[in-house]
Amino acid sequence: MTILFDTYLIVDWSAANTPKRGKDSIWIGEARRASDRIRIKPPLNPATRHEALDLLTARLKKDLAAGRRVFAGFDFPFGYPAGAAKRIAGKARWTALWRTLASEVEDDVRNRSNRYALANCWNREKFDAPQYWGRPRQHAYDHLSATKPTTDAFRQWEYRIVERWRPPAKSVWQLAYNGAVGSQAMLGMARLQTLRNTFGNECAIWPFETKWADALDAPIAITEVYPSMFEPTFQKGDVKDAAQVRTVAKAYAALDARGAFGTLLSRPPGLNAADNKKVLAEEGWIVGAGHEGGDE
């Protein structure tokens, strides 16, 4: 039986515009393996994305120094539908997209970001018709509508392959309103590029750099997760986000203890060669999607 990791971090990200704790803010769940026991730590609730990145960086450095292997899951998309990266970043590669986001996104220590202005600019300059949509109703942008586009050009790139496999996951282009993930993705990928720069070869982005579960050699695996795949277990005083990150961290640690976690990180059965190429070059994937009905 192969156990892959010692620490399991699950991050519920947020695109809040101001420092925020509690409901709809950032939560970090953690499960840790100690000998044959799994310890579940109380979830952390940093008020800003800047604070969250500092906490995660410190935690990862501490685990590396102790020789522990880390699974770090973030609940936002790691890529855009195939073809979009070339429009935005000039190359059909997730690495080019992440570098461009890290360069162009402004996101300060008080959670103030330029994401709507940047989306408006990219809608105008990068695409034949707008892709990003959703904005604060009190703000007006010439190329960023409050409503979902209806053009054929938009529908061509509306969803990644994994979102078509795993409804009702939302489109990466929706920046605002109920259930939106576009803002979290834009701000999140920019922050993950910072983690890549910090840890270099000590971290690998799944499934891009790990080739699914074939090359899990780096001590840190950074992955995309979807906490709603699990029914949260609540404790007294929990908000849903806190319950979710604790539940997922515990579930993944338990699966790994049984030697079953590697299956969820492997290439999904039925993913054809053409789609697999798009996933590994640009789009990314959600841990466990396509493996429903098994140990998950």
Disulfide bonds with the S-S distance in Angstrom:
none
